[in-house]
Amino acid sequence: MTVIGYHASHEQHPPSALLGLAERAVAAGFGAVSSSDHLTPWSRAQGQSGFAWAWLGAAMQATSVPFGVVNAPGQRYHPAIIAQAIATLGEMYPGRLSVALGSGEASNEHVTGDRWPAKADRNARLLACVEVIRDLLAGEEVSRDDHVRVDRARLWTRPTVPVPLIGAALSEETARWCGSWADGLITVHMPPERLRPVLDAFREGGGEGKPISVQVKVAWAPTDDEALAGAHDQWRTNVFDSALMADLETVEQFELAATHVRPDDVRGSVLVSSDPKQHAAWIHEVLDLGVDQVFLHQVPRPQERFLELFGAEVLPEIGGRV
């Protein structure tokens, strides 16, 4: 069954507010919640960055839907720590957690003071971390000394229901590679002619039949002008190629890179409209590609009216046509 979820943006809202928003989203009819594990936002206008793992414990207790989180193990986090976090939440909330693992961004990882590796090295490190996490979740004692170092790690508390480890990818190349090891794929919305090859690459790489999720950034407001202004205010630092996004280190660098980003430039990353029917049509374009889950990220800061309106008008429209 197709699921339409709500993306809880830690980079834009305090965790206490996000807890209430997750509850509102579930009450409005959203069938799942996703979030990302970041240490820093991309701009001062966003201005937040709560600890996703602590928040997940509270949010999953307060609701009954599945939750997902995107994490980058290997530099800021040792994979044994992530395995323990996964195991604890998985034991507390059986069958409700999935964890997407990616190679990360320097903005969150540079704080360790370690060198930020090239993409190929980050992928090798990520795969090593995935293997460590999987072995620990399976109850094995793990020692390793290559891309990551592990000394006789073991999890004493483990979930009874396996937690899916999802691959996070933005390019065809990474998606194809994720197909070889991941239990599913999560990517971000692009025009269908660009998104379809990413999904096909995952399936061709070994992901055929595995679930696929797409995060769709939307900007809704009572008028198109308000929606576009909200998107530009919050997301103009996030419109760049993924290679640049991965290598910039500070909020100041992102803001400098965005100096000349015009409001209309944001439309390439955010679906901007005041018309709920237009948003429903855009979501159906994604679903028509064979996607299993769509997570909607309302980019402008106001969330409550978005949740009410989409729950009343957009979700029923999608459910009636799926």
Backbone torsions as a table, in degrees:
resi	resn	phi	psi	omega
1	MET	NA	135.2	179.2
2	THR	-70.2	136.6	-178.7
3	VAL	-117.0	132.4	171.7
4	ILE	-107.2	117.0	-176.4
5	GLY	-112.3	172.5	179.9
6	TYR	-112.0	132.0	176.4
7	HIS	-93.4	120.4	178.7
8	ALA	-91.6	109.4	-172.0
9	SER	-90.8	99.6	179.2
10	HIS	-63.9	-24.3	-177.5
11	GLU	-75.3	-12.5	-174.8
12	GLN	-117.6	-17.1	-173.0
13	HIS	-137.6	141.5	175.3
14	PRO	-60.8	148.4	-177.3
15	PRO	-59.8	-32.2	177.9
16	SER	-64.3	-41.3	177.5
17	ALA	-68.6	-39.3	179.9
18	LEU	-63.5	-32.1	177.7
19	LEU	-61.3	-46.9	177.4
20	GLY	-64.4	-36.8	179.2
21	LEU	-67.1	-38.9	176.8
22	ALA	-61.7	-41.3	177.7
23	GLU	-64.0	-41.6	178.3
24	ARG	-63.6	-40.9	-178.9
25	ALA	-62.0	-44.2	179.1
26	VAL	-64.5	-41.8	178.8
27	ALA	-63.8	-30.3	-179.6
28	ALA	-78.8	-12.7	177.5
29	GLY	115.4	0.0	175.6
30	PHE	-67.9	138.0	-169.9
31	GLY	-96.5	-0.3	-180.0
32	ALA	-165.4	167.6	178.8
33	VAL	-135.7	138.3	175.5
34	SER	-123.2	161.9	175.8
35	SER	-157.7	168.1	177.6
36	SER	-120.8	148.3	-178.3
37	ASP	-99.7	96.3	-178.5
38	HIS	-120.1	152.5	171.9
39	LEU	-92.0	-23.3	-173.1
40	THR	-142.8	149.5	170.9
41	PRO	-78.7	-177.5	177.9
42	TRP	-99.1	-6.3	179.5
43	SER	-158.9	159.6	175.5
44	ARG	-68.5	-27.3	177.6
45	ALA	-64.3	-33.2	175.0
46	GLN	-72.3	-57.7	160.5
47	GLY	79.1	7.9	-179.3
48	GLN	-136.7	170.8	169.4
49	SER	-179.5	75.4	179.4
50	GLY	-72.4	164.7	-178.3
51	PHE	-81.6	109.0	-170.2
52	ALA	-60.3	-37.7	-174.2
53	TRP	-68.4	-38.4	175.9
54	ALA	-66.3	-42.1	179.8
55	TRP	-62.5	-39.1	-178.8
56	LEU	-58.6	-40.0	179.4
57	GLY	-59.2	-42.6	-179.6
58	ALA	-73.1	-43.9	-175.4
59	ALA	-68.3	-36.9	179.1
60	MET	-71.5	-30.6	175.5
61	GLN	-68.8	-34.7	-174.5
62	ALA	-81.6	-12.0	-176.4
63	THR	-134.0	-175.1	-178.7
64	SER	-131.3	9.2	-175.4
65	VAL	-95.6	167.2	174.4
66	PRO	-67.8	150.4	177.2
67	PHE	-127.0	146.7	173.5
68	GLY	-129.1	153.6	177.2
69	VAL	-142.0	143.6	176.7
70	VAL	-102.5	129.5	-174.2
71	ASN	-137.4	152.4	177.5
72	ALA	-122.1	94.1	179.1
73	PRO	-79.2	157.8	171.3
74	GLY	121.7	-26.5	179.8
75	GLN	-127.0	-68.7	176.5
76	ARG	-68.7	-30.0	-179.9
77	TYR	-121.8	132.7	168.0
78	HIS	-74.3	140.2	-176.6
79	PRO	-61.1	-27.3	177.8
80	ALA	-65.7	-34.1	178.1
81	ILE	-67.8	-43.9	178.3
82	ILE	-65.0	-39.8	177.6
83	ALA	-60.3	-40.9	179.0
84	GLN	-66.5	-40.7	177.9
85	ALA	-62.8	-44.5	177.9
86	ILE	-60.6	-46.1	-177.2
87	ALA	-62.8	-40.8	-178.2
88	THR	-66.1	-49.7	178.9
89	LEU	-65.6	-36.8	178.4
90	GLY	-65.7	-35.2	177.4
91	GLU	-71.1	-37.6	-178.4
92	MET	-73.7	-35.5	-173.5
93	TYR	-130.1	73.5	-173.0
94	PRO	-57.7	131.7	174.9
95	GLY	76.1	6.2	-175.0
96	ARG	-111.6	-2.0	-175.9
97	LEU	-116.4	137.1	165.5
98	SER	-131.4	147.6	-176.1
99	VAL	-126.3	119.8	175.8
100	ALA	-92.9	132.1	-176.9
101	LEU	-116.0	130.2	-179.7
102	GLY	-133.4	175.0	-175.3
103	SER	-82.2	-10.4	169.3
104	GLY	92.9	178.0	179.5
105	GLU	-133.6	141.9	-177.5
106	ALA	-59.9	-29.7	-177.3
107	SER	-59.7	-30.4	178.7
108	ASN	-95.5	-26.1	-169.3
109	GLU	-99.1	-21.1	-174.1
110	HIS	-64.8	-16.0	-175.0
111	VAL	-63.6	-20.3	178.5
112	THR	-72.4	-16.5	-176.6
113	GLY	83.4	-3.8	177.2
114	ASP	-78.3	157.6	177.7
115	ARG	-62.7	139.7	176.4
116	TRP	-85.2	114.5	-172.8
117	PRO	-72.7	162.7	171.0
118	ALA	-67.2	163.0	-174.4
119	LYS	-57.3	-44.7	-179.3
120	ALA	-60.9	-40.1	178.8
121	ASP	-69.1	-36.8	177.6
122	ARG	-64.9	-39.4	177.6
123	ASN	-64.3	-42.0	178.4
124	ALA	-62.8	-41.4	178.0
125	ARG	-65.3	-41.0	179.0
126	LEU	-61.4	-45.6	-179.9
127	LEU	-62.2	-39.1	176.5
128	ALA	-61.6	-41.2	179.0
129	CYS	-65.6	-41.6	177.9
130	VAL	-58.2	-44.1	180.0
131	GLU	-63.6	-40.7	178.0
132	VAL	-64.0	-47.2	-178.5
133	ILE	-61.7	-45.2	-179.8
134	ARG	-62.2	-43.7	-179.3
135	ASP	-64.5	-40.0	179.0
136	LEU	-66.3	-42.7	178.8
137	LEU	-65.1	-24.7	177.5
138	ALA	-82.8	-2.9	176.5
139	GLY	95.2	7.5	-178.7
140	GLU	-82.9	154.6	167.6
141	GLU	-88.1	132.0	-170.5
142	VAL	-120.4	129.1	167.4
143	SER	-128.8	142.0	-175.8
144	ARG	-159.4	147.4	178.8
145	ASP	-149.4	75.0	174.8
146	ASP	-142.2	-103.2	178.2
147	HIS	-71.9	-25.5	171.8
148	VAL	-136.0	153.8	179.7
149	ARG	-109.8	128.9	-179.6
150	VAL	-136.5	132.7	-177.8
151	ASP	-121.7	103.1	172.5
152	ARG	50.4	48.2	179.0
153	ALA	-82.1	145.2	177.7
154	ARG	-152.7	141.3	175.0
155	LEU	-97.2	125.9	179.5
156	TRP	-92.9	-19.8	173.9
157	THR	-117.2	121.5	-177.3
158	ARG	-133.6	152.8	179.6
159	PRO	-75.0	150.0	175.8
160	THR	-82.5	-26.1	177.3
161	VAL	-105.0	125.3	-178.3
162	PRO	-58.0	141.2	177.1
163	VAL	-97.3	120.8	179.8
164	PRO	-64.3	137.0	173.8
165	LEU	-105.1	109.7	-171.9
166	ILE	-96.5	147.6	174.4
167	GLY	-90.6	132.7	176.0
168	ALA	-100.9	124.8	-175.0
169	ALA	-144.8	145.5	176.4
170	LEU	-117.0	-13.5	-176.4
171	SER	-124.0	162.3	175.9
172	GLU	-59.3	-44.2	-176.9
173	GLU	-60.3	-47.2	-179.7
174	THR	-68.3	-38.3	179.7
175	ALA	-63.4	-41.0	178.6
176	ARG	-63.1	-41.5	178.1
177	TRP	-64.5	-41.0	178.3
178	CYS	-61.3	-32.6	178.9
179	GLY	-58.1	-24.2	-177.4
180	SER	-80.3	-17.3	-175.9
181	TRP	-136.2	-19.7	-170.1
182	ALA	-88.7	155.0	176.2
183	ASP	-83.9	-1.4	179.9
184	GLY	175.7	-178.3	-178.1
185	LEU	-131.1	141.3	165.4
186	ILE	-127.3	135.0	177.4
187	THR	-141.7	-175.9	-178.5
188	VAL	-111.9	159.6	-178.3
189	HIS	-64.8	139.0	170.6
190	MET	-140.7	167.8	172.5
191	PRO	-55.0	147.2	-174.6
192	PRO	-52.2	-36.1	-179.4
193	GLU	-68.7	-18.9	175.3
194	ARG	-98.5	-33.2	-178.1
195	LEU	-72.9	-40.0	-177.0
196	ARG	-56.6	-45.5	178.5
197	PRO	-62.3	-31.6	177.6
198	VAL	-66.2	-45.2	179.7
199	LEU	-66.7	-41.7	178.9
200	ASP	-63.2	-39.2	180.0
201	ALA	-62.4	-40.8	177.4
202	PHE	-61.4	-46.2	-179.1
203	ARG	-64.1	-42.5	-179.4
204	GLU	-67.1	-28.5	-178.6
205	GLY	-80.2	-1.8	-180.0
206	GLY	126.7	1.2	-176.0
207	GLY	-94.7	9.1	-179.6
208	GLU	-56.0	127.9	178.8
209	GLY	87.0	-9.3	178.6
210	LYS	-87.4	151.9	-175.4
211	PRO	-68.1	145.1	179.2
212	ILE	-124.5	131.1	177.0
213	SER	-119.1	145.5	177.4
214	VAL	-129.4	127.1	173.3
215	GLN	-88.6	124.6	-177.5
216	VAL	-113.3	117.9	177.6
217	LYS	-86.6	123.4	-178.6
218	VAL	-123.9	157.7	173.6
219	ALA	-133.0	106.5	175.0
220	TRP	-113.7	141.7	172.4
221	ALA	-156.6	169.6	-178.5
222	PRO	-59.7	-25.6	175.9
223	THR	-129.9	157.7	177.7
224	ASP	-61.8	-38.6	-179.1
225	ASP	-63.5	-42.8	177.9
226	GLU	-64.1	-40.5	-180.0
227	ALA	-63.6	-43.5	-179.3
228	LEU	-68.3	-40.2	178.3
229	ALA	-62.8	-41.3	178.6
230	GLY	-65.7	-39.3	178.1
231	ALA	-65.6	-42.4	-179.1
232	HIS	-66.8	-41.4	180.0
233	ASP	-60.7	-42.0	-171.8
234	GLN	-95.3	-21.2	-166.7
235	TRP	-129.3	8.1	-178.4
236	ARG	-68.2	-18.4	176.4
237	THR	-84.1	1.9	-171.7
238	ASN	-120.5	22.9	-172.7
239	VAL	-104.6	8.7	-171.7
240	PHE	-92.5	167.7	175.9
241	ASP	-57.1	146.4	-175.1
242	SER	-60.4	-30.1	179.4
243	ALA	-65.1	-41.3	177.7
244	LEU	-70.2	-42.1	179.6
245	MET	-59.2	-34.2	-176.7
246	ALA	-75.6	-23.0	-171.4
247	ASP	-103.9	-18.8	176.0
248	LEU	-68.8	146.9	-170.0
249	GLU	-110.8	-27.4	-171.6
250	THR	-129.7	158.6	174.6
251	VAL	-55.3	-41.1	-178.7
252	GLU	-61.9	-38.1	178.7
253	GLN	-67.3	-41.3	177.0
254	PHE	-63.0	-42.7	-179.5
255	GLU	-66.5	-37.5	177.0
256	LEU	-64.7	-42.5	178.9
257	ALA	-62.8	-27.4	-176.2
258	ALA	-93.3	7.9	-174.7
259	THR	-53.2	-41.0	-173.8
260	HIS	-105.8	15.4	177.1
261	VAL	-75.9	119.3	-179.8
262	ARG	-86.9	159.9	178.9
263	PRO	-52.4	-45.0	-178.4
264	ASP	-66.0	-21.4	178.5
265	ASP	-66.1	-23.8	-177.4
266	VAL	-73.0	-20.2	-177.6
267	ARG	-61.6	-22.3	178.0
268	GLY	-69.4	-20.5	-178.8
269	SER	-113.1	-21.1	-174.4
270	VAL	-127.6	134.3	177.5
271	LEU	-85.5	109.4	-170.0
272	VAL	-107.1	120.9	175.1
273	SER	-169.9	149.6	172.9
274	SER	-92.5	-1.3	-174.3
275	ASP	-98.8	112.2	179.3
276	PRO	-58.0	-34.8	-179.9
277	LYS	-65.3	-35.8	177.1
278	GLN	-65.2	-40.9	177.8
279	HIS	-63.9	-40.3	177.8
280	ALA	-61.9	-41.3	179.1
281	ALA	-63.7	-41.2	178.4
282	TRP	-63.0	-41.9	180.0
283	ILE	-63.6	-39.1	178.8
284	HIS	-64.9	-33.0	175.0
285	GLU	-58.0	-39.1	178.6
286	VAL	-70.2	-47.0	-178.2
287	LEU	-61.8	-31.9	-179.6
288	ASP	-66.0	-13.6	177.4
289	LEU	-86.1	4.4	178.7
290	GLY	87.2	29.1	-179.0
291	VAL	-84.2	143.5	-178.0
292	ASP	-92.0	-34.6	-179.4
293	GLN	-136.4	140.9	172.1
294	VAL	-124.2	126.0	176.7
295	PHE	-107.7	122.0	-177.8
296	LEU	-92.8	125.3	177.4
297	HIS	-110.9	105.1	175.6
298	GLN	-75.7	106.0	-171.0
299	VAL	-72.6	-45.6	175.6
300	PRO	-57.4	151.1	-172.7
301	ARG	-62.5	-42.2	-179.7
302	PRO	-61.7	130.4	-175.9
303	GLN	-118.7	-34.3	-168.4
304	GLU	-62.5	-48.0	-179.1
305	ARG	-66.8	-35.4	174.6
306	PHE	-57.3	-48.3	-178.5
307	LEU	-63.3	-42.0	179.8
308	GLU	-63.4	-48.4	-175.9
309	LEU	-67.2	-46.6	-178.4
310	PHE	-67.6	-34.8	176.0
311	GLY	-65.3	-35.7	-176.8
312	ALA	-84.0	-33.5	-170.9
313	GLU	-118.8	-39.0	-174.0
314	VAL	-84.4	-48.5	-177.9
315	LEU	-61.4	-43.5	175.8
316	PRO	-62.3	-36.1	178.1
317	GLU	-63.6	-42.8	179.0
318	ILE	-69.0	-45.3	-179.1
319	GLY	-61.7	-31.5	-179.7
320	GLY	-74.8	-16.1	-175.9
321	ARG	-114.3	-10.5	-179.7
322	VAL	-67.3	NA	NA
